Amino acid sequence: MRGERRRGSLGPAVAIAPGARVDRFEVFFDLVFVFSFFVIVRATATDITGHTLLRSFLVLAVLWWVWVIHSVVATRVRLGEGFVPVVMVVGMAALFAFALTVPQTIAARGQGLAGPLTVAVSYLVIRVVHLWIYWHVMRDEPVESRHLMKLAPELVLSTVLLLAAALVPAQFADPDAGALVRDGLWAVVVVSQYATGLLAGTGGGGVISAEHWTERYDLILMIALGESVISVGIGTNLASRSVGWQAITAAGIAIVLAATLWWLHFDVVGPAARIALHAARGRTRVGLARDAYAYLFLPMITGLILFSLGAEEMLNLLGQPHLPLEESLHGPGIPLLFGGVACYLAGDMLFQLRTLHTFTWARAGTVLLLVALIPVGGRMPALAALVLLTGVCVGLVAVEVVTMADSRHALREAVFAERTAHEAREAQWRRRWHDGDPDEE
């Protein structure tokens, strides 16, 4: 597909150019994912148990697969051009309905059939919207059509399983048995989704614009980081109680911690991975985009969700008036905080290994240290535990700034040279607009 292709009265569908960037409609669509992450954290925070965390992960994994298919479609056609945004609004409404039912999905026991059935139907709508757009613009491309046919069975199976997860548990007299069946069906949905991505191979669905692909995933990671900032604010509970010095101090430290998590990916690893994807071609590029971004971003997003839950627990405690300075954070707060950061770093390590074929021992040691510090943090004063976690992450940043100084400098020079060359080519292209301009004679 080149430029525009008309399909009767539907109007044009505009192809993605090799150097395309994210358009404004895609950012607008992301607002639904902002809401989805927010609802997942809020629904989980009301009752943090092992079962609740499991269901939250299953919901997150299914939503993430929707995001992956969304990004695949966006590599072929501009979502904000022609008839496409009109159709995508339908999918956006369906995804919003899915997010609204997340609390019922995560709840320990079902609350009627309306929520679970809405999940199944809305999931089917958003997936059909994506696949129809893909088919509409690529149906004359044999390779792309065959690739699409490999994705269709998963859509049917996932929808059937989600419908079964809504209807079958209600037939059990024992609510716990029904909940177990529901969780099992959701787990099969997740396995079928991610197995399909591997079985479909790298023969179709090429990544036309590496710039667009990496920017899409960088933005969704920023959304997850933003959720941690929101959780810090909600944890202080500004609207219903006065904020003491401990809460203000903890909020400031938590923001520093979130900033270090941003730095650990976006300072070197993210920009270097973008260049690696640009350098890859054909099946190699498709495999790299799938493994590193579609799959390995999920543990990073999961880690940030866990971190958000732990941050909210921490700030809820430290926001209490007249709290003793030596009070520690009991319950799941410390494991969520330390474990969430460890999960995020582990995912980023795997991402780095897949894209850059390098391994950072300092990060591996930090992950092990954070896991070992979980029982220590549970016995420390809550504020001191937060300082300890932040200190470990800031220390890792400092180590990498020193040990990777040459690599960082070379990367900055490469990125600057790339941008300079790109802007020079753009300026040359636009110069034709001014040819014959009397003001320049």
C-alpha positions, -999 to 999 in steps of 0.1 A, spaced: 0 0 0 15 33 -11 1 67 -1 -36 65 -2 -60 37 -13 -97 42 -18 -123 16 -9 -156 28 -23 -173 54 -1 -150 47 29 -124 72 18 -87 70 20 -65 49 42 -30 64 45 0 41 47 28 45 72 59 61 58 93 46 67 102 76 90 67 82 104 62 94 139 32 89 162 2 109 152 -21 128 176 -50 104 173 -28 76 186 -20 97 217 -57 104 221 -64 66 219 -38 61 246 -59 80 271 -81 48 274 -50 28 284 -42 56 309 -76 50 324 -72 12 322 -39 12 342 -55 35 367 -85 12 372 -63 -19 375 -43 -3 403 -74 11 421 -93 -22 419 -63 -41 432 -54 -17 459 -88 -22 476 -79 -58 486 -43 -68 479 -41 -106 481 -23 -132 461 -55 -140 442 -62 -104 435 -27 -98 422 -31 -129 400 -63 -117 385 -48 -82 380 -19 -97 361 -43 -117 339 -64 -86 331 -32 -66 324 -18 -93 301 -51 -95 281 -51 -56 278 -14 -57 268 -22 -81 240 -48 -56 228 -21 -30 228 2 -52 209 -24 -59 181 -31 -21 182 6 -13 176 8 -39 148 -21 -23 130 -6 11 135 26 0 117 6 -5 85 -19 24 84 -21 59 99 -48 56 126 -56 94 125 -61 97 87 -91 91 64 -119 69 76 -97 50 101 -102 73 132 -140 70 128 -138 32 130 -112 34 158 -135 55 180 -158 24 181 -128 3 193 -119 31 218 -154 30 233 -153 -8 235 -119 -7 253 -133 19 277 -162 -4 285 -136 -32 291 -118 -10 316 -150 0 334 -156 -37 342 -121 -44 355 -131 -40 392 -157 -68 388 -132 -89 369 -106 -86 396 -131 -90 425 -127 -122 445 -162 -133 436 -184 -125 407 -210 -97 410 -235 -108 383 -230 -115 346 -231 -79 333 -195 -72 339 -180 -105 327 -202 -105 296 -192 -69 289 -155 -79 291 -160 -106 264 -181 -85 241 -160 -54 243 -128 -75 238 -144 -90 206 -154 -55 193 -120 -39 198 -102 -69 182 -126 -71 153 -121 -33 147 -83 -39 146 -84 -69 124 -109 -53 100 -88 -23 95 -58 -45 89 -77 -66 64 -92 -36 47 -59 -19 39 -38 -51 33 -62 -75 16 -44 -72 -18 -11 -81 -1 -9 -120 -1 18 -122 26 0 -98 49 -33 -116 43 -18 -150 53 -3 -134 84 -37 -120 93 -53 -155 89 -28 -168 115 -42 -143 140 -79 -149 135 -81 -183 153 -67 -167 185 -94 -141 184 -122 -167 182 -106 -188 209 -100 -159 232 -136 -146 228 -151 -181 235 -129 -185 266 -138 -151 279 -175 -159 274 -170 -192 292 -152 -174 320 -183 -152 324 -210 -180 322 -194 -212 336 -184 -201 371 -220 -192 380 -229 -229 375 -208 -239 405 -224 -241 439 -190 -234 455 -179 -198 447 -143 -206 453 -144 -234 427 -161 -211 402 -135 -184 408 -107 -211 402 -123 -221 369 -126 -184 359 -89 -178 366 -80 -209 347 -99 -198 316 -83 -164 317 -49 -180 320 -56 -201 289 -66 -169 271 -32 -153 280 -13 -184 269 -31 -186 236 -25 -150 229 12 -150 234 17 -184 218 0 -171 187 25 -143 184 53 -169 184 35 -194 161 26 -167 136 63 -162 130 80 -132 113 68 -137 78 43 -108 78 33 -77 97 66 -60 89 77 -29 109 77 -2 82 88 26 106 111 17 134 108 52 147 70 49 150 72 15 166 97 25 193 80 58 200 46 39 206 62 17 232 81 44 248 49 64 253 30 34 268 59 29 292 57 66 302 20 60 309 28 33 333 54 55 349 28 82 352 6 57 371 32 55 398 32 93 401 -6 92 404 -4 65 430 19 86 451 -6 115 450 -35 93 458 -16 77 487 -11 110 504 -49 115 503 -47 152 501 -85 158 500 -95 142 533 -66 149 557 -38 173 564 -4 163 551 24 160 576 61 163 571 66 125 568 41 123 539 56 153 521 91 139 525 80 104 513 62 118 483 93 137 473 115 107 477 90 85 457 91 110 428 129 108 428 126 70 428 102 71 398 126 94 380 154 69 385 133 42 369 127 65 340 164 72 337 174 35 338 155 29 306 154 61 287 190 73 293 208 47 273 189 14 268 158 29 251 177 52 227 202 25 218 174 -1 212 157 24 189 189 25 168 192 -13 169 157 -16 155 164 9 128 195 -11 118 176 -44 116 158 -54 84 131 -78 73 124 -108 95 152 -98 119 134 -65 125 100 -81 130 114 -107 155 133 -80 174 101 -58 176 80 -87 187 104 -102 213 118 -70 228 88 -47 227 56 -67 224 68 -94 249 95 -80 272 77 -47 278 50 -67 297 72 -75 328 84 -39 328 48 -26 328 39 -53 355 68 -41 376 56 -5 374 20 -15 384 34 -34 414 55 -5 423 25 18 421 5 -4 445 34 -4 469 39 34 467 2 39 474 4 16 505 35 35 517 20 69 513 -13 58 529 7 49 560 29 79 561 0 102 555 -16 93 587 -15 121 613 7 116 644 23 85 630 53 74 651 86 78 632 96 42 639 64 28 624 71 1 597 50 -8 567 33 -41 573 15 -63 548 23 -64 511 35 -28 508 73 -36 510 72 -67 488 53 -47 462 77 -17 463 109 -37 462 96 -65 441 80 -41 416 113 -23 411 131 -56 408 106 -69 382 109 -37 362 147 -39 362 147 -76 353 124 -69 324 147 -40 312 177 -63 315 160 -89 292 150 -61 269 186 -49 268 199 -84 262 175 -90 233 181 -56 215 217 -48 223 231 -82 231 247 -68 262 244 -77 299 249 -53 328 261 -71 359 254 -41 380 217 -44 372 217 -81 379 233 -75 413 208 -47 420 178 -71 412 192 -97 436 199 -71 463 164 -57 461 149 -92 465 172 -98 495 162 -65 511 125 -72 511 126 -88 546 149 -61 558 126 -33 546 97 -49 563 114 -45 597 126 -9 591 107 23 597 86 29 566 103 61 556 137 46 560 127 16 538 116 40 511 149 59 515 168 26 512 150 16 480 156 50 465 193 49 475 198 16 459 183 28 426 202 61 427 233 42 434 228 21 403 223 52 382 255 66 396 274 34 388 261 33 353 269 70 347 305 63 356 310 29 340 291 37 308 304 72 303 321 64 269 290 45 257 267 73 267 289 99 250 291 78 218 253 73 218 246 110 223 269 118 193 252 92 171 218 105 180 228 141 174 243 132 141 212 113 131 189 142 140 211 167 123 211 147 91 173 141 93 166 178 98 190 187 69 171 164 46 138 179 57 150 214 52 162 204 17 128 189 9 109 220 21 132 244 2 111 236 -29 82 254 -13 101 286 -15 115 282 -50 108 314 -69 98 333 -38 104 370 -46 113 378 -10 144 356 -14 156 371 -46 
